[in-house]
Amino acid sequence: MESHRRVASAIQREDTDEQLTASTRSPADRTDTVLNVESNGVSTSETTGLVSGKQSFRFMGLEPSPELVAISMVYFVQGILGLSRLGVSFLYKDEFQLEPASVAFLTSFAAFPWVVKPLYGFLSDTVPIFGYKRRSYLIICGLLGSLSWLAMATVVHSPVAALMATVVGSLGTACSDVVVDSIVVERSRNAPQGTAGSLQSLCWASAALGGVASAYFSGSLVQEWGPRGVFALTAAFPLVVSLAAVLIAEQPVGPTRLKPDQAYLGSLARSLEVQARALWGAVNQRSILLPALFVFLWQATPTAETAMFYFQTNTLGFTPEFLGKVRLAGALASLAGVGLYNFALKDVPLRKMFLWTAVVGTGLGMTQVLLITGTSRALGISNELFVLGDSVVLTALGQVAFMPVLVLAAQLCPEGVEATLFATLMSILNGGAFVGSALGSGLTAAFGVTATDFTRLVPLILICTLSSLLPLPLLHLVPNSTGAEEMKRKADAEIQQ
Protein backbone atom coordinates (compact mmCIF):
# COMPACT_ATOMS: atom_id res chain seq x y z
CA MET A 1 0.00 0.00 0.00
CA GLU A 2 2.90 2.30 -0.76
CA SER A 3 1.97 5.91 -1.41
CA HIS A 4 3.29 6.00 -4.94
CA ARG A 5 1.34 2.83 -5.74
CA ARG A 6 -1.83 4.78 -4.95
CA VAL A 7 -1.09 7.28 -7.68
CA ALA A 8 -4.41 7.77 -9.37
CA SER A 9 -5.97 4.55 -8.21
CA ALA A 10 -8.98 5.55 -10.29
CA ILE A 11 -7.05 5.12 -13.50
CA GLN A 12 -3.89 3.07 -13.27
CA ARG A 13 -2.19 4.47 -16.11
CA GLU A 14 0.61 5.32 -15.23
CA ASP A 15 0.54 7.83 -17.52
CA THR A 16 1.35 9.49 -22.38
CA ASP A 17 2.94 10.92 -25.48
CA GLU A 18 2.45 12.45 -28.97
CA GLN A 19 3.45 15.24 -31.14
CA LEU A 20 2.26 18.65 -32.15
CA THR A 21 4.53 21.60 -32.75
CA ALA A 22 5.13 24.71 -30.73
CA SER A 23 3.31 27.97 -31.12
CA THR A 24 5.28 30.67 -32.87
CA ARG A 25 3.99 33.38 -30.60
CA SER A 26 6.27 35.31 -28.30
CA PRO A 27 6.64 34.26 -24.66
CA ALA A 28 4.37 37.10 -23.64
CA ASP A 29 1.70 35.96 -26.04
CA ARG A 30 2.03 32.40 -24.77
CA THR A 31 0.88 33.55 -21.38
CA ASP A 32 -2.50 34.23 -22.93
CA THR A 33 -2.78 31.60 -25.65
CA VAL A 34 -0.86 28.44 -26.27
CA LEU A 35 -3.00 26.76 -28.85
CA ASN A 36 -2.30 28.46 -32.17
CA VAL A 37 -0.32 25.59 -33.62
CA GLU A 38 -0.09 23.86 -36.94
CA SER A 39 2.20 20.86 -37.15
CA ASN A 40 2.23 17.39 -38.60
CA GLY A 41 -1.15 18.00 -40.10
CA VAL A 42 -2.74 18.94 -36.81
CA SER A 43 -4.21 22.38 -36.91
CA THR A 44 -5.84 24.39 -34.20
CA SER A 45 -7.15 27.88 -34.63
CA GLU A 46 -7.63 30.75 -32.27
CA THR A 47 -11.19 29.63 -31.71
CA THR A 48 -10.07 26.23 -30.44
CA GLY A 49 -7.56 27.49 -27.90
CA LEU A 50 -7.57 26.20 -24.39
CA VAL A 51 -6.27 29.50 -23.14
CA SER A 52 -7.19 32.76 -24.80
CA GLY A 53 -6.67 36.42 -24.25
CA LYS A 54 -10.37 37.05 -24.79
CA GLN A 55 -12.63 37.56 -21.83
CA SER A 56 -14.72 34.40 -21.88
CA PHE A 57 -15.80 31.53 -19.72
CA ARG A 58 -12.87 29.53 -18.39
CA PHE A 59 -12.76 26.16 -16.70
CA MET A 60 -9.69 25.66 -14.50
CA GLY A 61 -8.13 28.56 -16.41
CA LEU A 62 -8.76 26.95 -19.81
CA GLU A 63 -11.16 28.10 -22.53
CA PRO A 64 -13.56 25.31 -23.59
CA SER A 65 -13.23 23.96 -27.13
CA PRO A 66 -14.28 20.81 -29.03
CA GLU A 67 -10.75 19.48 -28.81
CA LEU A 68 -10.67 20.07 -25.07
CA VAL A 69 -13.90 18.08 -24.82
CA ALA A 70 -12.28 15.25 -26.81
CA ILE A 71 -9.25 15.23 -24.53
CA SER A 72 -11.46 15.11 -21.46
CA MET A 73 -13.58 12.31 -22.94
CA VAL A 74 -10.58 10.10 -23.63
CA TYR A 75 -9.21 10.58 -20.14
CA PHE A 76 -12.66 10.02 -18.67
CA VAL A 77 -12.86 6.69 -20.48
CA GLN A 78 -9.46 5.71 -19.11
CA GLY A 79 -10.85 6.28 -15.65
CA ILE A 80 -14.17 4.56 -16.15
CA LEU A 81 -12.48 1.46 -17.59
CA GLY A 82 -11.60 0.79 -13.97
CA LEU A 83 -15.13 -0.59 -13.82
CA SER A 84 -13.65 -3.93 -14.91
CA ARG A 85 -10.63 -4.03 -12.61
CA LEU A 86 -12.43 -5.49 -9.63
CA GLY A 87 -14.14 -8.00 -11.89
CA VAL A 88 -10.79 -9.17 -13.26
CA SER A 89 -9.47 -9.73 -9.74
CA PHE A 90 -12.51 -11.79 -8.76
CA LEU A 91 -12.40 -13.72 -12.04
CA TYR A 92 -8.83 -14.83 -11.35
CA LYS A 93 -9.51 -15.49 -7.68
CA ASP A 94 -12.89 -17.22 -7.72
CA GLU A 95 -13.46 -18.70 -11.19
CA PHE A 96 -9.86 -19.61 -12.03
CA GLN A 97 -8.84 -20.35 -8.39
CA LEU A 98 -5.39 -18.73 -8.74
CA GLU A 99 -3.01 -17.93 -5.88
CA PRO A 100 -2.02 -14.32 -5.01
CA ALA A 101 1.46 -14.57 -6.56
CA SER A 102 0.02 -15.82 -9.86
CA VAL A 103 -2.62 -13.10 -9.95
CA ALA A 104 0.00 -10.45 -9.20
CA PHE A 105 2.12 -11.68 -12.10
CA LEU A 106 -0.79 -11.86 -14.55
CA THR A 107 -2.12 -8.41 -13.69
CA SER A 108 1.36 -6.88 -13.93
CA PHE A 109 2.02 -8.54 -17.30
CA ALA A 110 -1.35 -7.34 -18.60
CA ALA A 111 -0.03 -3.81 -18.15
CA PHE A 112 3.00 -4.48 -20.38
CA PRO A 113 1.58 -2.44 -23.32
CA TRP A 114 2.07 0.63 -21.14
CA VAL A 115 5.82 -0.09 -21.02
CA VAL A 116 6.30 0.14 -24.80
CA LYS A 117 4.38 3.37 -25.28
CA PRO A 118 7.24 5.03 -27.23
CA LEU A 119 6.48 2.61 -30.05
CA TYR A 120 2.95 3.98 -30.36
CA GLY A 121 4.19 7.55 -30.23
CA PHE A 122 6.88 6.77 -32.79
CA LEU A 123 4.33 5.26 -35.17
CA SER A 124 1.77 7.99 -34.64
CA ASP A 125 4.36 10.71 -35.19
CA THR A 126 5.60 9.23 -38.47
CA VAL A 127 3.02 6.80 -39.93
CA PRO A 128 -0.37 8.31 -40.74
CA ILE A 129 -3.26 5.89 -41.20
CA PHE A 130 -5.64 6.97 -43.97
CA GLY A 131 -3.93 10.35 -43.89
CA TYR A 132 -4.35 11.03 -40.17
CA LYS A 133 -1.93 10.71 -37.27
CA ARG A 134 -4.47 11.22 -34.51
CA ARG A 135 -8.03 10.40 -35.51
CA SER A 136 -7.32 7.04 -37.13
CA TYR A 137 -5.32 5.80 -34.16
CA LEU A 138 -8.04 6.83 -31.71
CA ILE A 139 -10.70 5.02 -33.73
CA ILE A 140 -8.64 1.82 -33.93
CA CYS A 141 -7.79 1.95 -30.22
CA GLY A 142 -11.42 2.28 -29.26
CA LEU A 143 -12.38 -0.71 -31.38
CA LEU A 144 -9.57 -2.84 -29.92
CA GLY A 145 -10.64 -2.03 -26.39
CA SER A 146 -14.28 -2.82 -27.06
CA LEU A 147 -13.48 -6.16 -28.69
CA SER A 148 -11.17 -7.20 -25.84
CA TRP A 149 -13.84 -6.68 -23.18
CA LEU A 150 -16.47 -8.40 -25.29
CA ALA A 151 -14.12 -11.38 -25.43
CA MET A 152 -13.71 -11.29 -21.65
CA ALA A 153 -17.49 -11.36 -21.30
CA THR A 154 -18.07 -14.27 -23.68
CA VAL A 155 -15.25 -16.50 -24.93
CA VAL A 156 -12.52 -16.26 -22.27
CA HIS A 157 -12.45 -19.39 -20.10
CA SER A 158 -8.80 -19.75 -19.02
CA PRO A 159 -6.12 -17.59 -17.37
CA VAL A 160 -4.09 -17.52 -20.60
CA ALA A 161 -7.06 -16.34 -22.65
CA ALA A 162 -7.88 -13.73 -20.01
CA LEU A 163 -4.29 -12.51 -20.09
CA MET A 164 -4.38 -12.17 -23.88
CA ALA A 165 -7.67 -10.26 -23.81
CA THR A 166 -6.54 -7.88 -21.07
CA VAL A 167 -3.26 -7.25 -22.90
CA VAL A 168 -5.21 -6.26 -26.03
CA GLY A 169 -7.43 -4.02 -23.92
CA SER A 170 -4.37 -2.40 -22.34
CA LEU A 171 -2.89 -1.93 -25.79
CA GLY A 172 -5.92 0.02 -26.95
CA THR A 173 -5.98 2.16 -23.83
CA ALA A 174 -2.23 2.83 -23.82
CA CYS A 175 -2.16 3.77 -27.50
CA SER A 176 -5.11 6.13 -27.15
CA ASP A 177 -3.35 7.62 -24.14
CA VAL A 178 -0.32 8.29 -26.33
CA VAL A 179 -2.38 10.02 -28.99
CA VAL A 180 -4.34 12.29 -26.68
CA ASP A 181 -1.31 13.11 -24.55
CA SER A 182 0.47 14.44 -27.63
CA ILE A 183 -1.96 17.32 -27.64
CA VAL A 184 -1.44 17.91 -23.94
CA VAL A 185 2.34 17.84 -24.38
CA GLU A 186 2.23 20.47 -27.13
CA ARG A 187 0.17 22.83 -25.01
CA SER A 188 2.20 22.24 -21.86
CA ARG A 189 5.62 22.59 -23.45
CA ASN A 190 5.26 26.29 -24.25
CA ALA A 191 2.88 27.24 -21.47
CA PRO A 192 3.72 28.85 -18.14
CA GLN A 193 3.98 26.36 -15.31
CA GLY A 194 0.57 27.40 -13.98
CA THR A 195 -1.15 26.84 -17.31
CA ALA A 196 0.67 23.55 -17.89
CA GLY A 197 -0.35 22.45 -14.43
CA SER A 198 -3.97 23.41 -15.08
CA LEU A 199 -4.04 21.39 -18.30
CA GLN A 200 -2.45 18.36 -16.67
CA SER A 201 -4.83 18.74 -13.75
CA LEU A 202 -7.83 18.80 -16.10
CA CYS A 203 -6.65 15.61 -17.79
CA TRP A 204 -6.15 13.75 -14.58
CA ALA A 205 -9.31 15.20 -13.07
CA SER A 206 -11.25 13.82 -16.04
CA ALA A 207 -9.70 10.41 -15.46
CA ALA A 208 -10.42 10.67 -11.76
CA LEU A 209 -14.05 11.54 -12.47
CA GLY A 210 -14.26 8.46 -14.65
CA GLY A 211 -12.71 6.54 -11.80
CA VAL A 212 -15.32 7.92 -9.41
CA ALA A 213 -18.10 6.79 -11.72
CA SER A 214 -16.60 3.33 -12.17
CA ALA A 215 -15.87 2.91 -8.48
CA TYR A 216 -19.40 3.93 -7.53
CA PHE A 217 -20.87 1.09 -9.57
CA SER A 218 -18.07 -1.50 -9.83
CA GLY A 219 -18.53 -3.30 -6.53
CA SER A 220 -22.31 -3.55 -6.64
CA LEU A 221 -22.28 -4.57 -10.30
CA VAL A 222 -19.74 -7.34 -9.70
CA GLN A 223 -21.83 -8.57 -6.80
CA GLU A 224 -25.12 -8.48 -8.76
CA TRP A 225 -24.05 -9.24 -12.33
CA GLY A 226 -20.82 -11.14 -11.80
CA PRO A 227 -17.49 -10.30 -13.49
CA ARG A 228 -18.63 -11.22 -17.00
CA GLY A 229 -21.66 -8.96 -16.88
CA VAL A 230 -19.39 -6.10 -15.87
CA PHE A 231 -17.04 -6.91 -18.76
CA ALA A 232 -19.94 -6.68 -21.22
CA LEU A 233 -20.85 -3.23 -19.91
CA THR A 234 -17.22 -2.12 -20.00
CA ALA A 235 -17.00 -2.98 -23.69
CA ALA A 236 -19.21 0.01 -24.54
CA PHE A 237 -16.89 2.68 -23.17
CA PRO A 238 -13.86 2.34 -25.51
CA LEU A 239 -16.22 3.20 -28.36
CA VAL A 240 -16.45 6.70 -26.83
CA VAL A 241 -12.76 7.12 -27.69
CA SER A 242 -13.52 6.32 -31.31
CA LEU A 243 -16.33 8.88 -31.34
CA ALA A 244 -14.14 11.52 -29.67
CA ALA A 245 -11.72 11.29 -32.60
CA VAL A 246 -14.01 13.41 -34.77
CA LEU A 247 -13.53 16.36 -32.38
CA ILE A 248 -9.78 16.45 -32.92
CA ALA A 249 -8.81 19.42 -35.11
CA GLU A 250 -6.63 17.64 -37.64
CA GLN A 251 -5.96 17.98 -41.34
CA PRO A 252 -4.69 15.11 -43.52
CA VAL A 253 -0.90 15.00 -43.48
CA GLY A 254 -0.21 12.83 -46.49
CA PRO A 255 -1.70 10.79 -49.28
CA THR A 256 -4.29 8.25 -48.24
CA ARG A 257 -2.97 5.05 -49.76
CA LEU A 258 -3.58 1.43 -49.05
CA LYS A 259 -0.51 0.51 -51.16
CA PRO A 260 2.23 3.12 -50.69
CA ASP A 261 4.59 3.57 -53.62
CA GLN A 262 8.38 3.45 -53.39
CA ALA A 263 8.76 7.22 -53.10
CA TYR A 264 6.34 7.32 -50.19
CA LEU A 265 8.12 4.45 -48.46
CA GLY A 266 11.43 6.25 -48.91
CA SER A 267 10.01 9.41 -47.39
CA LEU A 268 8.59 7.38 -44.52
CA ALA A 269 11.97 5.73 -43.91
CA ARG A 270 13.69 9.13 -43.81
CA SER A 271 11.06 10.41 -41.40
CA LEU A 272 11.59 7.42 -39.14
CA GLU A 273 15.34 7.96 -39.21
CA VAL A 274 14.99 11.64 -38.32
CA GLN A 275 12.64 10.80 -35.46
CA ALA A 276 14.99 8.10 -34.16
CA ARG A 277 18.00 10.43 -34.22
CA ALA A 278 16.08 13.22 -32.52
CA LEU A 279 14.78 10.86 -29.85
CA TRP A 280 18.24 9.42 -29.20
CA GLY A 281 19.67 12.92 -28.89
CA ALA A 282 16.97 13.84 -26.40
CA VAL A 283 17.20 10.79 -24.15
CA ASN A 284 20.99 11.20 -23.91
CA GLN A 285 20.54 14.51 -22.12
CA ARG A 286 21.54 14.35 -18.47
CA SER A 287 18.74 16.76 -17.62
CA ILE A 288 16.28 14.14 -18.88
CA LEU A 289 18.06 10.85 -18.24
CA LEU A 290 18.87 11.37 -14.56
CA PRO A 291 15.37 12.42 -13.43
CA ALA A 292 13.98 9.52 -15.45
CA LEU A 293 16.30 7.13 -13.60
CA PHE A 294 15.01 8.35 -10.25
CA VAL A 295 11.38 8.06 -11.34
CA PHE A 296 12.01 4.50 -12.54
CA LEU A 297 13.52 3.49 -9.20
CA TRP A 298 10.77 5.33 -7.34
CA GLN A 299 8.19 3.13 -9.08
CA ALA A 300 10.22 -0.10 -9.12
CA THR A 301 9.87 -0.90 -5.42
CA PRO A 302 7.78 -4.03 -4.74
CA THR A 303 4.09 -3.93 -3.89
CA ALA A 304 1.88 -6.37 -1.99
CA GLU A 305 -1.51 -5.13 -3.17
CA THR A 306 -2.65 -8.50 -4.54
CA ALA A 307 -1.77 -10.26 -1.29
CA MET A 308 -3.76 -7.63 0.60
CA PHE A 309 -6.71 -8.13 -1.76
CA TYR A 310 -6.77 -11.83 -0.89
CA PHE A 311 -6.43 -11.04 2.82
CA GLN A 312 -9.28 -8.55 2.70
CA THR A 313 -11.64 -10.91 0.84
CA ASN A 314 -10.71 -14.31 2.30
CA THR A 315 -9.87 -13.35 5.88
CA LEU A 316 -11.69 -10.09 6.57
CA GLY A 317 -14.65 -11.11 4.42
CA PHE A 318 -14.93 -7.90 2.41
CA THR A 319 -17.57 -8.16 -0.32
CA PRO A 320 -17.28 -6.81 -3.86
CA GLU A 321 -19.75 -4.10 -2.93
CA PHE A 322 -17.60 -2.86 -0.05
CA LEU A 323 -14.42 -3.03 -2.14
CA GLY A 324 -16.26 -0.89 -4.67
CA LYS A 325 -16.84 1.66 -1.92
CA VAL A 326 -13.12 1.55 -1.14
CA ARG A 327 -12.38 2.23 -4.80
CA LEU A 328 -14.90 5.07 -4.75
CA ALA A 329 -13.20 6.63 -1.74
CA GLY A 330 -9.85 6.27 -3.48
CA ALA A 331 -11.17 7.85 -6.68
CA LEU A 332 -12.57 10.82 -4.76
CA ALA A 333 -9.27 11.15 -2.94
CA SER A 334 -7.44 11.10 -6.27
CA LEU A 335 -9.62 13.95 -7.49
CA ALA A 336 -8.98 15.84 -4.25
CA GLY A 337 -5.26 15.31 -4.72
CA VAL A 338 -5.46 16.85 -8.21
CA GLY A 339 -7.29 19.85 -6.78
CA LEU A 340 -4.85 20.24 -3.91
CA TYR A 341 -1.91 20.23 -6.29
CA ASN A 342 -3.56 22.58 -8.78
CA PHE A 343 -4.57 25.20 -6.25
CA ALA A 344 -1.84 25.03 -3.61
CA LEU A 345 1.22 22.96 -4.50
CA LYS A 346 2.17 23.72 -8.11
CA ASP A 347 5.18 25.77 -7.04
CA VAL A 348 6.53 23.49 -4.31
CA PRO A 349 10.09 22.30 -5.17
CA LEU A 350 10.09 18.80 -6.59
CA ARG A 351 12.67 17.37 -4.21
CA LYS A 352 10.77 18.60 -1.19
CA MET A 353 7.53 17.12 -2.48
CA PHE A 354 9.09 13.74 -3.30
CA LEU A 355 10.83 13.59 0.07
CA TRP A 356 7.86 14.34 2.24
CA THR A 357 5.34 12.30 0.31
CA ALA A 358 7.70 9.30 0.42
CA VAL A 359 8.36 9.63 4.14
CA VAL A 360 4.75 10.28 5.11
CA GLY A 361 3.48 7.61 2.72
CA THR A 362 5.87 5.03 4.14
CA GLY A 363 4.82 5.82 7.68
CA LEU A 364 1.15 5.53 6.82
CA GLY A 365 1.74 2.37 4.80
CA MET A 366 3.27 0.73 7.86
CA THR A 367 -0.08 0.99 9.60
CA GLN A 368 -1.23 -1.96 7.46
CA VAL A 369 0.42 -4.09 10.12
CA LEU A 370 -2.22 -2.88 12.58
CA LEU A 371 -4.95 -4.19 10.30
CA ILE A 372 -3.31 -7.56 9.69
CA THR A 373 -2.53 -8.24 13.34
CA GLY A 374 -5.95 -7.07 14.57
CA THR A 375 -4.46 -4.23 16.61
CA SER A 376 -6.70 -1.69 14.89
CA ARG A 377 -9.78 -3.60 16.03
CA ALA A 378 -8.40 -3.74 19.56
CA LEU A 379 -8.12 0.05 19.39
CA GLY A 380 -11.79 0.29 18.46
CA ILE A 381 -11.32 0.90 14.72
CA SER A 382 -13.33 -1.38 12.49
CA ASN A 383 -11.64 -3.10 9.56
CA GLU A 384 -13.90 -1.29 7.11
CA LEU A 385 -13.16 2.16 8.53
CA PHE A 386 -9.43 1.45 8.62
CA VAL A 387 -9.28 0.37 4.98
CA LEU A 388 -11.38 3.31 3.83
CA GLY A 389 -9.15 5.77 5.67
CA ASP A 390 -6.02 4.13 4.30
CA SER A 391 -7.33 4.35 0.74
CA VAL A 392 -8.31 8.01 1.02
CA VAL A 393 -5.09 9.28 2.60
CA LEU A 394 -2.57 7.32 0.56
CA THR A 395 -4.34 7.85 -2.76
CA ALA A 396 -4.52 11.62 -2.27
CA LEU A 397 -0.90 11.66 -1.17
CA GLY A 398 0.24 9.63 -4.15
CA GLN A 399 -1.68 11.82 -6.59
CA VAL A 400 -0.12 14.97 -5.17
CA ALA A 401 3.32 13.41 -5.58
CA PHE A 402 2.64 12.33 -9.15
CA MET A 403 1.27 15.54 -10.67
CA PRO A 404 4.62 17.41 -10.80
CA VAL A 405 6.17 14.39 -12.52
CA LEU A 406 3.73 14.83 -15.39
CA VAL A 407 4.35 18.56 -15.64
CA LEU A 408 8.11 18.07 -15.53
CA ALA A 409 8.02 15.37 -18.20
CA ALA A 410 5.90 17.51 -20.52
CA GLN A 411 8.12 20.56 -20.15
CA LEU A 412 11.33 18.61 -20.67
CA CYS A 413 10.32 17.55 -24.18
CA PRO A 414 12.28 19.37 -26.90
CA GLU A 415 10.51 20.43 -30.06
CA GLY A 416 10.12 17.77 -32.74
CA VAL A 417 9.93 14.64 -30.61
CA GLU A 418 7.33 15.68 -28.04
CA ALA A 419 5.14 12.63 -28.45
CA THR A 420 7.83 9.98 -28.58
CA LEU A 421 9.94 11.45 -25.78
CA PHE A 422 6.98 12.00 -23.49
CA ALA A 423 5.90 8.45 -24.21
CA THR A 424 9.42 7.30 -23.35
CA LEU A 425 9.38 9.13 -20.04
CA MET A 426 5.98 7.72 -19.14
CA SER A 427 7.07 4.25 -20.24
CA ILE A 428 10.04 4.47 -17.91
CA LEU A 429 7.55 5.24 -15.16
CA ASN A 430 5.31 2.36 -16.20
CA GLY A 431 8.31 0.07 -16.59
CA GLY A 432 9.22 0.79 -13.00
CA ALA A 433 5.69 -0.07 -11.90
CA PHE A 434 5.89 -3.28 -13.96
CA VAL A 435 9.14 -4.25 -12.23
CA GLY A 436 7.65 -3.36 -8.85
CA SER A 437 4.62 -5.58 -9.46
CA ALA A 438 6.83 -8.43 -10.63
CA LEU A 439 9.03 -8.07 -7.55
CA GLY A 440 5.92 -8.05 -5.39
CA SER A 441 4.74 -11.25 -7.06
CA GLY A 442 8.10 -12.89 -6.41
CA LEU A 443 8.19 -11.78 -2.79
CA THR A 444 4.62 -12.98 -2.25
CA ALA A 445 5.63 -16.43 -3.47
CA ALA A 446 8.90 -16.36 -1.51
CA PHE A 447 7.11 -15.57 1.74
CA GLY A 448 4.60 -18.34 1.10
CA VAL A 449 1.55 -16.08 1.15
CA THR A 450 -1.34 -17.95 -0.48
CA ALA A 451 -5.10 -17.64 -0.73
CA THR A 452 -5.46 -19.29 2.69
CA ASP A 453 -2.10 -18.75 4.44
CA PHE A 454 -1.27 -15.20 5.59
CA THR A 455 1.08 -16.02 8.45
CA ARG A 456 3.98 -14.16 6.78
CA LEU A 457 1.96 -11.30 5.35
CA VAL A 458 3.31 -8.86 7.96
CA PRO A 459 7.00 -9.17 6.94
CA LEU A 460 5.94 -8.99 3.30
CA ILE A 461 4.12 -5.71 3.94
CA LEU A 462 7.04 -4.31 5.95
CA ILE A 463 9.60 -5.06 3.26
CA CYS A 464 7.43 -3.69 0.46
CA THR A 465 6.59 -0.52 2.39
CA LEU A 466 10.11 0.25 3.64
CA SER A 467 11.52 -0.29 0.16
CA SER A 468 9.75 2.91 -0.86
CA LEU A 469 12.53 4.82 0.90
CA LEU A 470 15.36 3.19 -1.05
CA PRO A 471 15.38 5.66 -3.98
CA LEU A 472 15.59 8.75 -1.73
CA PRO A 473 19.44 8.91 -1.68
CA LEU A 474 19.19 9.57 -5.42
CA LEU A 475 16.77 12.46 -4.98
CA HIS A 476 19.47 14.90 -6.08
CA LEU A 477 19.00 13.58 -9.64
CA VAL A 478 15.65 15.36 -9.77
CA PRO A 479 15.69 19.08 -10.66
CA ASN A 480 14.40 21.17 -7.81
CA SER A 481 12.18 23.26 -10.06
CA THR A 482 9.61 22.62 -12.76
CA GLY A 483 10.30 25.95 -14.45
CA ALA A 484 9.63 25.48 -18.13
CA GLU A 485 12.12 28.00 -19.44
CA GLU A 486 14.99 26.65 -17.34
CA MET A 487 14.31 23.06 -18.34
CA LYS A 488 13.94 23.95 -22.01
CA ARG A 489 17.25 25.85 -22.03
CA LYS A 490 19.05 22.85 -20.57
CA ALA A 491 17.43 20.45 -23.00
CA ASP A 492 18.11 22.59 -26.06
CA ALA A 493 21.71 23.25 -25.03
CA GLU A 494 22.47 19.56 -24.53
CA ILE A 495 20.87 18.61 -27.86
CA GLN A 496 23.12 21.09 -29.67
CA GLN A 497 26.28 19.68 -28.09
Secondary structure, 3 states (H helix, E strand, C coil): CCHHHHCCCCCCCCCCCCCCCCCCCCHHHHHHCCCCCEECCEECCHHHCCCCCCCCCCECCECCCHHHHHHHHHHHHHHHHHHHHHHHHHHHHHHCCCCHHHHHHHHHHHCHHHCCHHHHHHHHHHCCECCECCHHHHHHHHHHHHHHHHHHHHCCCCHHHHHHHHHHHHHHHHHHHHHHHHHHHHHHHCCCHHHHHHHHHHHHHHHHHHHHHHHHHHHHHHHHHHHHHHHHHHCCCHHHHHHHHHHCCECCCCCCCCCCCHHHHHHHHHHHHHHHHHHHHHHCCHHHHHHHHHHHHHHCCCCCHHHHHHHHHHHCCCCHHHHHHHHHHHHHHHHHHHHHHHHHHCCCCHHHHHHHHHHHHHHHHCCHHHHHHCHHHHCCCCHHHHHHHHHHHHHHHHHHHHHHHHHHHHHHCCCCCHHHHHHHHHHHHHHHHHHHHHHHHHHHHHCCCCCCCCCCHHHHHHHHHHHHHCCHHHHHHCCCCCCHHHHHHHHHHHHHC
